[in-house]
Amino acid sequence: MVRMQQINGKRVIISGLVSSKLNLEDHLIPIRDKIINQGGLIVGELVQRRGVSRSKKPGGSKMFDLPLSSRTYISTGKVEELKKLAKDINADIVVFINSLNNSQIQNIETLIKTKVVTLNNLDK
């Protein structure tokens, strides 16, 4: 759990998985404000969009709220991009806009070598 003082002064990347139906810019405004109000310095954003597939299998929009990976929530390719971004910009912490379980947080931290918290844990 990250308390407000733990994000204060930290270099933050915003990451997560959102539906392609959302207006991403509008969705991120209150998230950015929350991080800035708690003293975080936003140095990057890497958000994976989940869109409508061309698959003939049923599911489509019913799958928008499901993670792409049960292990890391986002795809393995996005995890690799996040790792590179975090290293390149010397990020201290990644704030996920999705709720992650402890296992997902640990898996992502291990893979990207950067502290991970969820947005809802910034309130605690």
N, C-alpha and C positions, 0 to 999 in steps of 0.2 A: 504494500500500500504506500502511495506517495502522498505526503501531506503538502500543503501549500508551500511551506518554506523549502521543501525539497526540490521544487521546480523553479523557485526564484533564482534568477541569474543563470539558468541552464539553457544550453543551445538545444532547441526542440525541433524534431521533425514530426509533422502530422501525417499519419498513415491510416489505412483501413480499406474497407471494401464497401462500395455504395452502388446502388442501382443506377443504371444509365438513364433512368427516367427522371431522376432528381436533377435539379439545377445545382450543379456542384458548387458554384461560386456562392449562391445564396445559402447553401447547406453549411459551407465552411465559415461564413462570417461569424456566427455566435461561438463557434469552436475556437477560432483565432482570438476573438475577444476574451474568452475565458482564460486561455493560456497567457495572453498578454496581461490581463488583470491580475494574474497570479505571479507575475514577474518573469515569465518565460520569454525567451528570445526565439522566435520562429525563424529557423534557418533553412527549412526545406519542407516540401510536401510531396508525398508519393501515395496517391490514392488509386486503387484498382477499381475500375468500373465494371459492373456486372450487367451485361446487356442481354438482349434477346438472341438466343442461338438460332441457327438455321436448321437445327436438328429436327427430325420428324418425330422424335420421341415426345411423349407428353411431359409436361412440367412447366416449361417457359416461365411465365411471370410468377408462378407458385414457388419457384426456386430462388427468387431474388434475395430473400432474407437468410438463406442458408450459406454457410461458409464454403469456399472453394476447396479447402483442405481442412479435414478435421484436426490435423496436426498443427497447422500454422494459420488457419483461417483464410489467408490469402494464398495465391498460387506460389509454387516454388520459384518461378521466374521473378515474381514481384519481391519475394524474400531476397533473392540475389541482388536485385536492383536496390533494395533498401539497404542491404549490407554495404554495397559500393557507395551509395549516397552518404550513409552515416560516416563511413571512413573518410570520404573525400571532403566533407564539410565539417568534420570533427564534432559531430553531434554528441551531446551528453545523454539524451533521452529521446525515445520515440513514444509519442502519445497516439494510441490507437483510438479511433472514433467508434469502434465496435466493442461490445463486451466480449472479453476473452476469458477462458478458464485458466486456472493456474498452469496447467500443462502446456497450453498454447503459448502463454507468456514465456515460460521457461524455454520452450522449443525455439521460439523466435529469438530470445536473448542469446541463446547458445549459438544460433546460426549467424546472427548479425553482430555479435560481440558488443551490444549496446543495450542499456537499460530500457525496458518496455513497461509502460503503464497504460491503463485504459482511461478514457476521458471521465467515466463515472467515478473512478477512484481519486480524481483530483478534488472532488467535493469532500472527501472523508478526512 
